[in-house]
Amino acid sequence: MVSVRIGGPFVLSAGDKEQVLDPERGDPTSLCPALRILHQTVDSALAYRDGTLDLRFSGGTRITAPPTPSTRHGRRQEEKEAS
């Protein structure tokens, strides 16, 4: 099993809806839309040189986590991690 944790803002796309969610700001219940990926299979996971993480799930949902200042130019970043 692989776990992914995103600690910064990310975009959740499902169908024609797109939402920017940020686990570090606001009410934790604002992350409820991300529960749609619970128990879904990751169809693809791409990490780009600029630090962008792109996850696509079996139900058609997509999460894109754009680079943060610490991920630009290939530097390590603690806000996105997989185990």
BAVEX-332109 format. One record per residue (C-alpha): residue number from 0; residue in one letter; x, y negated, z. Coordinates in steps of 0.1 Angstrom, whole numbers. Each point is the difference from the previous one (the first is absolute). Layout:
NUM_A_X_Y_Z $
...
% end
This chain:
0_M_0_0_0 $
1_V_12_-35_-8 $
2_S_-11_-31_19 $
3_V_3_-35_-13 $
4_R_-1_-31_22 $
5_I_-3_-35_-15 $
6_G_6_-28_25 $
7_G_-5_-29_-23 $
8_P_-27_-13_-24 $
9_F_-12_24_-27 $
10_V_-27_1_-27 $
11_L_-27_27_1 $
12_S_-16_7_-33 $
13_A_-31_22_-4 $
14_G_-19_-2_-32 $
15_D_-4_-36_-9 $
16_K_4_-12_36 $
17_E_34_-13_11 $
18_Q_7_-12_36 $
19_V_32_-13_16 $
20_L_4_15_35 $
21_D_26_-9_26 $
22_P_5_22_30 $
23_E_20_-27_18 $
24_R_-27_-27_-1 $
25_G_-36_-3_11 $
26_D_-25_24_14 $
27_P_11_37_-3 $
28_T_-35_8_-13 $
29_S_9_-19_-32 $
30_L_20_31_-9 $
31_C_-31_22_-1 $
32_P_-2_0_-38 $
33_A_34_19_0 $
34_L_-17_29_17 $
35_R_-13_11_-34 $
36_I_34_16_-6 $
37_L_-2_22_31 $
38_H_5_37_-10 $
39_Q_5_-9_-37 $
40_T_29_15_-19 $
41_V_27_-24_-13 $
42_D_1_5_-38 $
43_S_30_-22_-5 $
44_A_24_-21_21 $
45_L_23_-24_-17 $
46_A_26_-23_17 $
47_Y_14_-27_-23 $
48_R_34_-17_1 $
49_D_-16_-32_11 $
50_G_-15_17_31 $
51_T_-35_5_-12 $
52_L_-17_32_11 $
53_D_-29_14_-21 $
54_L_-21_28_13 $
55_R_-28_16_-20 $
56_F_-24_24_17 $
57_S_-22_29_-12 $
58_G_-33_-20_5 $
59_G_12_-28_-24 $
60_T_11_-24_28 $
61_R_33_-18_-4 $
62_I_22_-18_26 $
63_T_26_-24_-12 $
64_A_24_-14_26 $
65_P_19_-29_-15 $
66_P_36_-8_9 $
67_T_8_-20_31 $
68_P_31_-21_3 $
69_S_19_29_16 $
70_T_-8_24_-30 $
71_R_10_-23_-28 $
72_H_32_9_-18 $
73_G_0_36_12 $
74_R_5_-7_37 $
75_R_-15_23_26 $
76_Q_-32_-10_16 $
77_E_-16_12_32 $
78_E_-36_-9_-8 $
79_K_-5_29_-24 $
80_E_11_34_10 $
81_A_-7_36_-8 $
82_S_5_30_21 $
% end
